[in-house]
Amino acid sequence: VATLFKAVRDDYRSAHGAEYQPGTTVTCDDWQDTDACGNGLHLGPSVSAALDHDRAATRFLECRVATAQLRPITSGLGAPKCKAPAVEVVREVDRYGKPVEVTES
């Protein structure tokens, strides 16, 4: 299992609209095991790499992906990234990858 990061908006949605709620598993219905963007759920090896692909993101998530399903994307520009057909969203983290404490009101 690999630990990766996803940058999302205030509502836990990616720039493309997929919802990444902590404690859930997100799946992709158009998965293709190719070395190209698209056709998968995209993540970065660090929070800063994930943020590089969505500068409007306001939340950051620690995710787990089975390494057998992980596909590095080496084409394109920008920070490193990879994709997978399914992602387990573990928890919210800060810009440094440290867990964000959730307080109940």
C-alpha positions as CSV (number, residue, x, y, z in Angstrom):
1,V,0.0,0.0,0.0
2,A,1.3,3.5,-0.9
3,T,0.4,6.7,1.0
4,L,-0.3,9.5,-1.4
5,F,-2.1,12.9,-1.2
6,K,-5.1,14.6,-2.8
7,A,-5.8,18.3,-2.9
8,V,-9.5,19.2,-2.9
9,R,-11.8,22.1,-2.4
10,D,-13.8,23.1,0.7
11,D,-16.5,20.6,0.0
12,Y,-14.0,17.7,-0.4
13,R,-14.4,17.6,-4.1
14,S,-11.6,17.6,-6.6
15,A,-11.3,20.2,-9.4
16,H,-13.0,17.6,-11.6
17,G,-15.9,17.1,-9.2
18,A,-15.1,13.7,-7.6
19,E,-15.9,13.6,-3.8
20,Y,-13.1,12.5,-1.5
21,Q,-14.7,12.3,2.0
22,P,-12.4,11.1,4.8
23,G,-13.2,7.5,5.7
24,T,-14.5,6.5,2.3
25,T,-13.1,4.7,-0.8
26,V,-13.4,6.6,-4.0
27,T,-13.6,4.6,-7.3
28,C,-13.2,5.6,-10.9
29,D,-15.6,4.3,-13.6
30,D,-13.3,5.1,-16.6
31,W,-10.0,3.6,-15.4
32,Q,-7.3,3.0,-18.0
33,D,-3.9,1.7,-17.1
34,T,-2.0,4.1,-19.3
35,D,0.9,6.6,-18.8
36,A,-1.3,9.6,-19.5
37,C,-3.6,12.0,-17.5
38,G,-7.2,11.1,-17.4
39,N,-9.0,7.8,-16.9
40,G,-8.2,7.5,-13.2
41,L,-8.0,9.2,-9.8
42,H,-4.9,11.4,-9.7
43,L,-2.8,11.9,-6.6
44,G,0.6,13.2,-5.6
45,P,3.5,11.8,-3.6
46,S,3.3,14.9,-1.3
47,V,0.8,17.6,-0.4
48,S,2.8,20.2,-2.3
49,A,2.8,18.0,-5.4
50,A,-1.0,17.5,-5.1
51,L,-1.4,21.2,-4.6
52,D,0.6,21.9,-7.8
53,H,-2.2,20.3,-9.8
54,D,-5.0,22.3,-8.1
55,R,-3.9,25.7,-6.9
56,A,-7.5,26.5,-5.8
57,A,-7.5,23.6,-3.3
58,T,-8.1,24.4,0.3
59,R,-8.0,20.9,1.9
60,F,-5.5,18.1,1.7
61,L,-6.1,14.4,2.2
62,E,-3.9,11.4,3.1
63,C,-4.9,8.5,0.9
64,R,-3.9,4.9,0.5
65,V,-3.7,3.0,-2.8
66,A,-2.8,-0.7,-3.4
67,T,0.6,-0.6,-5.1
68,A,-0.6,-3.2,-7.6
69,Q,-3.2,-0.7,-8.9
70,L,-0.9,2.4,-8.9
71,R,0.2,3.8,-12.2
72,P,2.8,6.6,-12.3
73,I,2.2,9.3,-14.9
74,T,5.4,10.4,-16.5
75,S,4.0,12.3,-19.4
76,G,3.1,16.0,-19.0
77,L,4.5,18.9,-17.0
78,G,4.4,19.9,-13.4
79,A,4.9,18.0,-10.1
80,P,5.0,14.2,-10.1
81,K,1.7,12.4,-10.0
82,C,0.1,9.0,-10.4
83,K,-3.3,7.5,-10.8
84,A,-5.4,4.6,-9.6
85,P,-8.8,3.1,-10.1
86,A,-9.6,3.2,-6.3
87,V,-8.4,5.4,-3.4
88,E,-9.0,4.9,0.3
89,V,-9.3,8.4,1.9
90,V,-7.7,8.1,5.3
91,R,-8.0,11.6,6.8
92,E,-7.5,15.3,6.3
93,V,-4.0,16.7,6.7
94,D,-2.4,20.1,6.7
95,R,0.0,21.5,4.1
96,Y,2.8,19.6,5.7
97,G,1.0,16.2,5.8
98,K,0.3,16.3,9.5
99,P,-3.2,15.0,10.5
100,V,-5.8,17.7,11.1
101,E,-7.6,17.3,14.4
102,V,-11.3,17.2,14.0
103,T,-13.3,18.8,16.8
104,E,-17.0,18.1,17.3
105,S,-19.3,21.0,18.3
